[in-house]
Amino acid sequence: MKKITILVSGKGTNMQHILQAIENGILSNFIVNLVISDRFCIAINHASKKNINTISLEKIKKKFLSKEINHILVKNIPDIVVLSGFLSILDAKFCKKWFGKVINIHPSLLPKYGGIGMYGIKVHQEVLKNKEKISGATVHYVTENVDLGNIILKKSCKISSKETPISLSKKISFVEKDILIQSIKNWK
């Protein structure tokens, strides 16, 4: 079995998609060995209810967060680390050490609408403000350059003329689920 460690900051929607895919046999050769949060969040409670080991690092200062996550990963040795709505920026030393093992799901067609400060509803607001006709989601490797790691998979969807940031967010959520599960399933 391949071990997935998931890093979360919020509701854990994509984490729940991963757990469902494991339960449904789509990711039958994977287990989630650990969920780590950088703040108090709903996702950590959901993982605990599923009897998954959880660690909350909400009291760790941001400048020590990458170092602490590194220590935890060294002890738990995952095959893949998935950032699932994880909002903290991992430092260069961490990214170099875990290069090729850490992936992120981003709610836009990178490189558009990526980088520091571009997450969640903010991305969808910008996409609509710029009158884009398509949007989508991207799974990419995590590097020290935020949202600029090599792309693993991306998928687009059309934006309707009546789209709102909320409706676009819901539409993109389906795209994210699809490509995140596919990226994990195809993991080496």
C-alpha positions, 0 to 999 in steps of 0.5 A: 500500500502506498501512503498518502499524507495530506496537508490541510487548512480548511474544510478538507473537501479534496481530502474527503474526495481522496478518502471516498476514492480509497473507500470506493476502491478507485485508489485501492492501493493507497491509504491515508497515513496522516493528516497535518493541519497548519491551523484549527480546521474542519478537515482535521476533525473529519480525518479524526472521525475516520480514525486517521492519525492527525497532527495540528500545528496551529501553535507552531510559528510560521517560520518553523512550520516547514521544519516541523512538517519535515520532522513529521514526514521523516518519521512517517515516510509517505509515498506522496504528500498532497496539499489539499487547500493547504494555505501555508507556504513551504520553504525552499529547503523543505521543497528541495528535500521533498522534491517530486513527492509533494503535489498541490491542487490549484483552482485555476489553469496555471500559470494563470491566477497562481502565486501567493495570495491566489487561493479559493474564492479569490482565484474565481473572483479574478477569473470572472473580473478578467472575463475569462471564457474558460477556467479549470484546475491544475495538479502540480509538483510543489516547488519553492516557487509558489504554483510554478512547479511542473504540471502533472495534470490540468483540466478546463471547463467553460464559464457561463455568462451568468457565472458567480464566484460561488457557482464557478467554485462549485464547478471547479470543485468537480474538476479538482476532484477528477484530476486530483484522484487521477493524478494520485491513481497514476502515481509511480 
